[in-house]
Amino acid sequence: MTATVLKHVEKTLATGDLKPGNRLPTERDLAAVTGVGRAAVRAALQDLEFRCIVLHHVGRGTLSPRTRPPSPTALPTCPAPPRSWPHAWF
């Protein structure tokens, strides 16, 4: 189930449909588009955040990175969070 969401978000980022720095659709919208439950969407977004492909910020939503996502073969390296954000990357 989470694989469906992962593929959808990664495809959206790779094709440029979602520009760097933009918000991802809400969990509810992603669940509707991919046909999976919100729990699966939440797990997929956590996985993407762990791999530094997206950033979740409470009150702002889940954001695409300001740079292109790393290639699947590259080792993940998270950039430092902006100083205005009170939390670190998870």
MOPAC internal coordinates of N, CA, C and O (Angstrom, degrees):
PM7 1SCF
backbone

  N    0.0000 0     0.00 0     0.00 0    0    0    0
  C    1.4448 1     0.00 0     0.00 0    1    0    0
  C    1.5326 1   111.75 1     0.00 0    2    1    0
  O    1.2310 1   120.50 1   132.59 1    3    2    1
  N    1.3309 1   116.64 1   -47.41 1    3    2    1
  C    1.4607 1   118.42 1  -179.89 1    5    3    2
  C    1.5240 1   111.24 1   -66.27 1    6    5    3
  O    1.2310 1   120.33 1   151.60 1    7    6    5
  N    1.3233 1   116.97 1   -28.40 1    7    6    5
  C    1.4677 1   120.06 1   179.70 1    9    7    6
  C    1.5223 1   110.98 1   -60.70 1   10    9    7
  O    1.2310 1   120.25 1   144.71 1   11   10    9
  N    1.3159 1   117.13 1   -35.29 1   11   10    9
  C    1.4673 1   121.17 1   178.57 1   13   11   10
  C    1.5255 1   110.45 1   -62.74 1   14   13   11
  O    1.2310 1   120.68 1   134.86 1   15   14   13
  N    1.3001 1   116.31 1   -45.14 1   15   14   13
  C    1.4693 1   120.77 1   179.90 1   17   15   14
  C    1.5244 1   110.10 1   -67.87 1   18   17   15
  O    1.2310 1   120.32 1   136.74 1   19   18   17
  N    1.3330 1   116.99 1   -43.26 1   19   18   17
  C    1.4628 1   120.85 1   178.90 1   21   19   18
  C    1.5233 1   110.74 1   -56.84 1   22   21   19
  O    1.2310 1   120.67 1   131.53 1   23   22   21
  N    1.3223 1   116.32 1   -48.47 1   23   22   21
  C    1.4666 1   120.25 1  -179.71 1   25   23   22
  C    1.5208 1   111.24 1   -62.23 1   26   25   23
  O    1.2310 1   120.53 1   138.31 1   27   26   25
  N    1.3255 1   116.60 1   -41.69 1   27   26   25
  C    1.4698 1   120.46 1  -178.80 1   29   27   26
  C    1.5316 1   110.79 1   -62.79 1   30   29   27
  O    1.2310 1   119.93 1   131.16 1   31   30   29
  N    1.3109 1   117.75 1   -48.84 1   31   30   29
  C    1.4673 1   121.04 1  -177.72 1   33   31   30
  C    1.5310 1   110.22 1   -67.08 1   34   33   31
  O    1.2310 1   120.38 1   135.61 1   35   34   33
  N    1.3204 1   116.88 1   -44.39 1   35   34   33
  C    1.4709 1   119.44 1   179.81 1   37   35   34
  C    1.5194 1   110.94 1   -62.92 1   38   37   35
  O    1.2310 1   120.00 1   141.30 1   39   38   37
  N    1.3332 1   117.60 1   -38.70 1   39   38   37
  C    1.4613 1   121.15 1   178.29 1   41   39   38
  C    1.5288 1   110.53 1   -65.74 1   42   41   39
  O    1.2310 1   120.60 1   137.83 1   43   42   41
  N    1.3342 1   116.46 1   -42.17 1   43   42   41
  C    1.4616 1   121.27 1   179.40 1   45   43   42
  C    1.5245 1   110.96 1   -61.86 1   46   45   43
  O    1.2310 1   120.47 1   139.41 1   47   46   45
  N    1.3209 1   116.71 1   -40.59 1   47   46   45
  C    1.4647 1   120.62 1   177.70 1   49   47   46
  C    1.5271 1   111.16 1   -69.51 1   50   49   47
  O    1.2310 1   120.37 1   136.77 1   51   50   49
  N    1.3289 1   116.89 1   -43.23 1   51   50   49
  C    1.4645 1   120.98 1  -176.17 1   53   51   50
  C    1.5203 1   112.31 1   -67.10 1   54   53   51
  O    1.2310 1   120.02 1   143.63 1   55   54   53
  N    1.3322 1   117.57 1   -36.37 1   55   54   53
  C    1.4625 1   120.34 1  -178.12 1   57   55   54
  C    1.5229 1   112.87 1   -80.51 1   58   57   55
  O    1.2310 1   120.47 1   169.26 1   59   58   57
  N    1.3278 1   116.71 1   -10.74 1   59   58   57
  C    1.4525 1   119.94 1   179.57 1   61   59   58
  C    1.5173 1   113.53 1    86.64 1   62   61   59
  O    1.2310 1   120.15 1  -173.93 1   63   62   61
  N    1.3475 1   117.31 1     6.07 1   63   62   61
  C    1.4655 1   119.61 1   176.86 1   65   63   62
  C    1.5197 1   110.96 1   -64.34 1   66   65   63
  O    1.2310 1   120.48 1   152.81 1   67   66   65
  N    1.3116 1   116.68 1   -27.19 1   67   66   65
  C    1.4627 1   122.06 1   177.21 1   69   67   66
  C    1.5217 1   106.70 1  -114.51 1   70   69   67
  O    1.2310 1   120.74 1   -66.06 1   71   70   69
  N    1.3019 1   116.19 1   113.94 1   71   70   69
  C    1.4593 1   121.80 1  -176.58 1   73   71   70
  C    1.5286 1   111.21 1   -76.21 1   74   73   71
  O    1.2310 1   120.02 1   -28.30 1   75   74   73
  N    1.3308 1   117.58 1   151.70 1   75   74   73
  C    1.4627 1   121.09 1   177.77 1   77   75   74
  C    1.5259 1   111.78 1   -56.49 1   78   77   75
  O    1.2310 1   121.04 1   -47.28 1   79   78   77
  N    1.3315 1   115.61 1   132.72 1   79   78   77
  C    1.4528 1   122.01 1   179.70 1   81   79   78
  C    1.5138 1   114.75 1    89.87 1   82   81   79
  O    1.2310 1   119.84 1   170.67 1   83   82   81
  N    1.3341 1   117.91 1    -9.33 1   83   82   81
  C    1.4593 1   121.17 1   179.30 1   85   83   82
  C    1.5143 1   111.77 1   -80.85 1   86   85   83
  O    1.2310 1   121.10 1   -21.06 1   87   86   85
  N    1.3253 1   115.50 1   158.94 1   87   86   85
  C    1.4586 1   121.04 1   176.53 1   89   87   86
  C    1.5237 1   110.68 1   -78.16 1   90   89   87
  O    1.2310 1   121.19 1   -36.10 1   91   90   89
  N    1.3152 1   115.32 1   143.90 1   91   90   89
  C    1.4492 1   121.11 1   170.97 1   93   91   90
  C    1.5201 1   107.98 1   -77.24 1   94   93   91
  O    1.2310 1   120.09 1   -20.18 1   95   94   93
  N    1.3240 1   117.43 1   159.82 1   95   94   93
  C    1.4655 1   119.23 1   174.16 1   97   95   94
  C    1.5280 1   110.24 1   -59.23 1   98   97   95
  O    1.2310 1   120.32 1   -20.46 1   99   98   97
  N    1.3156 1   117.00 1   159.54 1   99   98   97
  C    1.4594 1   121.41 1   179.37 1  101   99   98
  C    1.5263 1   110.29 1   -65.52 1  102  101   99
  O    1.2310 1   120.95 1   -16.79 1  103  102  101
  N    1.3265 1   115.79 1   163.21 1  103  102  101
  C    1.4621 1   120.30 1   176.95 1  105  103  102
  C    1.5201 1   110.43 1   -55.95 1  106  105  103
  O    1.2310 1   120.82 1   137.09 1  107  106  105
  N    1.3087 1   116.04 1   -42.91 1  107  106  105
  C    1.4688 1   120.45 1  -179.30 1  109  107  106
  C    1.5272 1   111.09 1   -61.94 1  110  109  107
  O    1.2310 1   120.19 1   136.53 1  111  110  109
  N    1.3292 1   117.25 1   -43.47 1  111  110  109
  C    1.4623 1   120.50 1   179.44 1  113  111  110
  C    1.5245 1   111.47 1   -66.87 1  114  113  111
  O    1.2310 1   120.28 1   137.90 1  115  114  113
  N    1.3351 1   117.06 1   -42.10 1  115  114  113
  C    1.4672 1   119.82 1   177.73 1  117  115  114
  C    1.5277 1   111.18 1   -63.22 1  118  117  115
  O    1.2310 1   120.61 1   141.78 1  119  118  117
  N    1.3278 1   116.43 1   -38.22 1  119  118  117
  C    1.4671 1   120.07 1   177.88 1  121  119  118
  C    1.5253 1   110.36 1   -62.98 1  122  121  119
  O    1.2310 1   120.18 1   138.20 1  123  122  121
  N    1.3252 1   117.26 1   -41.80 1  123  122  121
  C    1.4609 1   120.98 1   179.94 1  125  123  122
  C    1.5273 1   111.75 1   -66.64 1  126  125  123
  O    1.2310 1   120.60 1   138.27 1  127  126  125
  N    1.3253 1   116.45 1   -41.73 1  127  126  125
  C    1.4703 1   120.95 1  -177.73 1  129  127  126
  C    1.5323 1   111.36 1   -68.60 1  130  129  127
  O    1.2310 1   120.70 1   138.62 1  131  130  129
  N    1.3271 1   116.27 1   -41.38 1  131  130  129
  C    1.4662 1   119.75 1  -175.16 1  133  131  130
  C    1.5213 1   113.57 1   -91.67 1  134  133  131
  O    1.2310 1   120.24 1   166.09 1  135  134  133
  N    1.3360 1   117.15 1   -13.91 1  135  134  133
  C    1.4541 1   120.20 1   178.04 1  137  135  134
  C    1.5228 1   114.23 1    76.85 1  138  137  135
  O    1.2310 1   120.15 1  -154.50 1  139  138  137
  N    1.3114 1   117.31 1    25.50 1  139  138  137
  C    1.4716 1   121.40 1   177.96 1  141  139  138
  C    1.5242 1   108.39 1  -119.70 1  142  141  139
  O    1.2310 1   120.09 1    -9.58 1  143  142  141
  N    1.3157 1   117.44 1   170.42 1  143  142  141
  C    1.4562 1   122.26 1   179.89 1  145  143  142
  C    1.5243 1   111.76 1   -77.56 1  146  145  143
  O    1.2310 1   121.28 1   -16.54 1  147  146  145
  N    1.3306 1   115.15 1   163.46 1  147  146  145
  C    1.4617 1   119.76 1  -179.31 1  149  147  146
  C    1.5182 1   112.32 1   -65.24 1  150  149  147
  O    1.2310 1   120.31 1   149.76 1  151  150  149
  N    1.3337 1   117.01 1   -30.24 1  151  150  149
  C    1.4717 1   119.36 1   177.97 1  153  151  150
  C    1.5298 1   110.55 1   -63.16 1  154  153  151
  O    1.2310 1   120.56 1   140.35 1  155  154  153
  N    1.3241 1   116.53 1   -39.65 1  155  154  153
  C    1.4677 1   120.59 1   177.77 1  157  155  154
  C    1.5289 1   110.33 1   -67.57 1  158  157  155
  O    1.2310 1   120.26 1   141.10 1  159  158  157
  N    1.3204 1   117.11 1   -38.90 1  159  158  157
  C    1.4667 1   121.07 1   177.67 1  161  159  158
  C    1.5242 1   109.85 1   -63.25 1  162  161  159
  O    1.2310 1   120.72 1   134.40 1  163  162  161
  N    1.3238 1   116.22 1   -45.60 1  163  162  161
  C    1.4663 1   120.69 1  -179.74 1  165  163  162
  C    1.5300 1   110.52 1   -60.61 1  166  165  163
  O    1.2310 1   120.34 1   136.29 1  167  166  165
  N    1.3352 1   116.95 1   -43.71 1  167  166  165
  C    1.4690 1   120.78 1   179.12 1  169  167  166
  C    1.5251 1   110.86 1   -63.39 1  170  169  167
  O    1.2310 1   120.36 1   139.53 1  171  170  169
  N    1.3164 1   116.92 1   -40.47 1  171  170  169
  C    1.4670 1   120.56 1   179.73 1  173  171  170
  C    1.5229 1   110.88 1   -65.79 1  174  173  171
  O    1.2310 1   120.10 1   137.93 1  175  174  173
  N    1.3348 1   117.42 1   -42.07 1  175  174  173
  C    1.4601 1   120.54 1   179.26 1  177  175  174
  C    1.5266 1   111.17 1   -65.76 1  178  177  175
  O    1.2310 1   120.23 1   143.80 1  179  178  177
  N    1.3252 1   117.16 1   -36.20 1  179  178  177
  C    1.4656 1   120.05 1   176.29 1  181  179  178
  C    1.5261 1   110.50 1   -64.70 1  182  181  179
  O    1.2310 1   120.83 1   140.32 1  183  182  181
  N    1.3345 1   116.01 1   -39.68 1  183  182  181
  C    1.4631 1   120.00 1   177.78 1  185  183  182
  C    1.5246 1   110.52 1   -63.95 1  186  185  183
  O    1.2310 1   120.55 1   135.88 1  187  186  185
  N    1.3200 1   116.55 1   -44.12 1  187  186  185
  C    1.4684 1   120.47 1   178.77 1  189  187  186
  C    1.5226 1   111.27 1   -63.55 1  190  189  187
  O    1.2310 1   120.43 1   142.61 1  191  190  189
  N    1.3278 1   116.79 1   -37.39 1  191  190  189
  C    1.4571 1   119.81 1   177.79 1  193  191  190
  C    1.5217 1   110.82 1   -68.40 1  194  193  191
  O    1.2310 1   120.38 1   140.16 1  195  194  193
  N    1.3221 1   116.87 1   -39.84 1  195  194  193
  C    1.4624 1   121.03 1   178.63 1  197  195  194
  C    1.5249 1   110.61 1   -61.05 1  198  197  195
  O    1.2310 1   120.71 1   144.79 1  199  198  197
  N    1.3398 1   116.24 1   -35.21 1  199  198  197
  C    1.4662 1   121.18 1   179.93 1  201  199  198
  C    1.5313 1   112.34 1   -87.94 1  202  201  199
  O    1.2310 1   120.51 1  -172.85 1  203  202  201
  N    1.3395 1   116.62 1     7.15 1  203  202  201
  C    1.4711 1   122.80 1   176.61 1  205  203  202
  C    1.5273 1   112.93 1    64.70 1  206  205  203
  O    1.2310 1   120.53 1  -149.78 1  207  206  205
  N    1.3120 1   116.59 1    30.22 1  207  206  205
  C    1.4598 1   120.66 1   177.81 1  209  207  206
  C    1.5230 1   109.90 1   -92.12 1  210  209  207
  O    1.2310 1   119.95 1   148.96 1  211  210  209
  N    1.3298 1   117.70 1   -31.04 1  211  210  209
  C    1.4572 1   122.66 1   174.66 1  213  211  210
  C    1.5201 1   108.44 1  -133.93 1  214  213  211
  O    1.2310 1   120.82 1   -13.26 1  215  214  213
  N    1.3198 1   116.03 1   166.74 1  215  214  213
  C    1.4581 1   121.97 1   177.08 1  217  215  214
  C    1.5139 1   108.04 1  -128.33 1  218  217  215
  O    1.2310 1   120.30 1   -52.53 1  219  218  217
  N    1.3200 1   117.03 1   127.47 1  219  218  217
  C    1.4585 1   120.95 1   176.98 1  221  219  218
  C    1.5197 1   108.57 1  -100.43 1  222  221  219
  O    1.2310 1   121.36 1   -49.31 1  223  222  221
  N    1.3157 1   115.01 1   130.69 1  223  222  221
  C    1.4524 1   120.37 1   179.24 1  225  223  222
  C    1.5190 1   107.47 1  -130.14 1  226  225  223
  O    1.2310 1   120.43 1   -58.73 1  227  226  225
  N    1.3292 1   116.78 1   121.27 1  227  226  225
  C    1.4593 1   121.58 1  -178.72 1  229  227  226
  C    1.5251 1   109.12 1   -59.36 1  230  229  227
  O    1.2310 1   120.94 1   -51.67 1  231  230  229
  N    1.3082 1   115.81 1   128.33 1  231  230  229
  C    1.4561 1   121.24 1   179.41 1  233  231  230
  C    1.5172 1   114.30 1    90.26 1  234  233  231
  O    1.2310 1   120.33 1   164.96 1  235  234  233
  N    1.3235 1   116.98 1   -15.04 1  235  234  233
  C    1.4698 1   120.42 1   178.96 1  237  235  234
  C    1.5150 1   112.11 1  -116.80 1  238  237  235
  O    1.2310 1   120.01 1   160.98 1  239  238  237
  N    1.3066 1   117.60 1   -19.02 1  239  238  237
  C    1.4565 1   121.20 1  -179.74 1  241  239  238
  C    1.5123 1   112.12 1    98.51 1  242  241  239
  O    1.2310 1   121.23 1    13.20 1  243  242  241
  N    1.3067 1   115.25 1  -166.80 1  243  242  241
  C    1.4577 1   121.92 1   178.88 1  245  243  242
  C    1.5209 1   107.90 1   -99.25 1  246  245  243
  O    1.2310 1   120.84 1   -52.25 1  247  246  245
  N    1.3119 1   116.01 1   127.75 1  247  246  245
  C    1.4580 1   121.70 1  -174.29 1  249  247  246
  C    1.5130 1   111.37 1  -112.45 1  250  249  247
  O    1.2310 1   121.35 1   -32.91 1  251  250  249
  N    1.3322 1   115.03 1   147.09 1  251  250  249
  C    1.4554 1   118.95 1   172.61 1  253  251  250
  C    1.5265 1   107.24 1   -76.68 1  254  253  251
  O    1.2310 1   120.24 1   -23.33 1  255  254  253
  N    1.3221 1   117.14 1   156.67 1  255  254  253
  C    1.4638 1   119.34 1  -178.46 1  257  255  254
  C    1.5275 1   110.91 1   -68.71 1  258  257  255
  O    1.2310 1   121.05 1   -22.57 1  259  258  257
  N    1.3183 1   115.60 1   157.43 1  259  258  257
  C    1.4642 1   119.18 1   177.93 1  261  259  258
  C    1.5246 1   111.45 1   -75.85 1  262  261  259
  O    1.2310 1   120.71 1   166.23 1  263  262  261
  N    1.3112 1   116.24 1   -13.77 1  263  262  261
  C    1.4588 1   121.55 1   175.62 1  265  263  262
  C    1.5095 1   108.38 1  -120.46 1  266  265  263
  O    1.2310 1   120.12 1   -10.87 1  267  266  265
  N    1.3113 1   117.37 1   169.13 1  267  266  265
  C    1.4558 1   121.80 1   179.71 1  269  267  266
  C    1.5152 1   110.22 1   -62.16 1  270  269  267
  O    1.2310 1   119.75 1   -34.26 1  271  270  269
  N    1.3407 1   118.08 1   145.74 1  271  270  269
  C    1.4598 1   120.17 1   175.51 1  273  271  270
  C    1.5212 1   110.49 1   -61.85 1  274  273  271
  O    1.2310 1   120.50 1   -30.42 1  275  274  273
  N    1.3239 1   116.64 1   149.58 1  275  274  273
  C    1.4627 1   119.01 1   179.40 1  277  275  274
  C    1.5170 1   110.70 1   -66.24 1  278  277  275
  O    1.2310 1   120.91 1   -24.38 1  279  278  277
  N    1.3144 1   115.87 1   155.62 1  279  278  277
  C    1.4592 1   119.01 1   177.42 1  281  279  278
  C    1.5228 1   108.97 1   -67.29 1  282  281  279
  O    1.2310 1   119.68 1   -25.49 1  283  282  281
  N    1.3339 1   118.22 1   154.51 1  283  282  281
  C    1.4585 1   120.91 1  -177.64 1  285  283  282
  C    1.5252 1   113.52 1   -59.20 1  286  285  283
  O    1.2310 1   119.92 1   155.44 1  287  286  285
  N    1.3357 1   117.75 1   -24.56 1  287  286  285
  C    1.4580 1   119.93 1  -177.93 1  289  287  286
  C    1.5230 1   112.54 1   -90.74 1  290  289  287
  O    1.2310 1   120.24 1   167.99 1  291  290  289
  N    1.3236 1   117.14 1   -12.01 1  291  290  289
  C    1.4593 1   120.65 1  -178.85 1  293  291  290
  C    1.5216 1   110.48 1   -78.29 1  294  293  291
  O    1.2310 1   121.16 1   -32.33 1  295  294  293
  N    1.3128 1   115.39 1   147.67 1  295  294  293
  C    1.4538 1   119.59 1   174.76 1  297  295  294
  C    1.5243 1   108.65 1   -73.27 1  298  297  295
  O    1.2310 1   119.83 1   -43.75 1  299  298  297
  N    1.3394 1   117.92 1   136.25 1  299  298  297
  C    1.4609 1   118.72 1  -177.52 1  301  299  298
  C    1.5267 1   112.15 1   -69.94 1  302  301  299
  O    1.2310 1   121.18 1   -45.85 1  303  302  301
  N    1.3149 1   115.35 1   134.15 1  303  302  301
  C    1.4624 1   121.33 1   173.84 1  305  303  302
  C    1.5143 1   106.41 1  -134.48 1  306  305  303
  O    1.2310 1   120.44 1   -58.24 1  307  306  305
  N    1.3013 1   116.76 1   121.76 1  307  306  305
  C    1.4682 1   121.19 1  -178.51 1  309  307  306
  C    1.5149 1   109.42 1   -89.94 1  310  309  307
  O    1.2310 1   120.51 1   -47.09 1  311  310  309
  N    1.3217 1   116.63 1   132.91 1  311  310  309
  C    1.4563 1   118.35 1   174.41 1  313  311  310
  C    1.5180 1   109.58 1   -71.39 1  314  313  311
  O    1.2310 1   120.99 1   -19.27 1  315  314  313
  N    1.3023 1   115.70 1   160.73 1  315  314  313
  C    1.4664 1   119.90 1   176.87 1  317  315  314
  C    1.5249 1   108.76 1   -66.05 1  318  317  315
  O    1.2310 1   119.77 1   -39.46 1  319  318  317
  N    1.3307 1   118.03 1   140.54 1  319  318  317
  C    1.4655 1   119.56 1   179.36 1  321  319  318
  C    1.5263 1   110.36 1   -69.58 1  322  321  319
  O    1.2310 1   120.28 1   -26.74 1  323  322  321
  N    1.3235 1   117.08 1   153.26 1  323  322  321
  C    1.4620 1   119.30 1   176.62 1  325  323  322
  C    1.5181 1   110.98 1   -58.56 1  326  325  323
  O    1.2310 1   120.29 1   -30.91 1  327  326  325
  N    1.3169 1   117.05 1   149.09 1  327  326  325
  C    1.4727 1   120.64 1  -176.42 1  329  327  326
  C    1.5182 1   112.17 1   -64.09 1  330  329  327
  O    1.2310 1   120.09 1   153.78 1  331  330  329
  N    1.3068 1   117.43 1   -26.22 1  331  330  329
  C    1.4604 1   119.51 1  -177.41 1  333  331  330
  C    1.5268 1   112.24 1   -75.48 1  334  333  331
  O    1.2310 1   120.11 1   169.47 1  335  334  333
  N    1.3171 1   117.40 1   -10.53 1  335  334  333
  C    1.4599 1   119.69 1  -178.67 1  337  335  334
  C    1.5101 1   108.83 1   -92.11 1  338  337  335
  O    1.2310 1   120.39 1   -47.96 1  339  338  337
  N    1.3285 1   116.87 1   132.04 1  339  338  337
  C    1.4758 1   119.72 1  -174.46 1  341  339  338
  C    1.5159 1   114.78 1   -81.12 1  342  341  339
  O    1.2310 1   119.42 1   179.83 1  343  342  341
  N    1.2980 1   118.71 1    -0.17 1  343  342  341
  C    1.4597 1   119.20 1  -178.40 1  345  343  342
  C    1.5242 1   110.33 1  -127.41 1  346  345  343
  O    1.2310 1   121.02 1   -14.48 1  347  346  345
  N    1.2908 1   115.65 1   165.52 1  347  346  345
  C    1.4668 1   121.35 1   178.20 1  349  347  346
  C    1.5156 1   108.83 1   -98.93 1  350  349  347
  O    1.2310 1   121.26 1   -12.00 1  351  350  349
  N    1.2937 1   115.19 1   168.00 1  351  350  349
  C    1.4687 1   120.29 1   174.26 1  353  351  350
  C    1.5082 1   107.62 1   -63.35 1  354  353  351
  O    1.2310 1   120.42 1   -36.00 1  355  354  353
  N    1.2849 1   116.81 1   144.00 1  355  354  353
  C    1.4630 1   121.00 1   179.54 1  357  355  354
  C    1.4917 1   110.42 1   -96.39 1  358  357  355
  O    1.2310 1   120.10 1   180.00 1  359  358  357

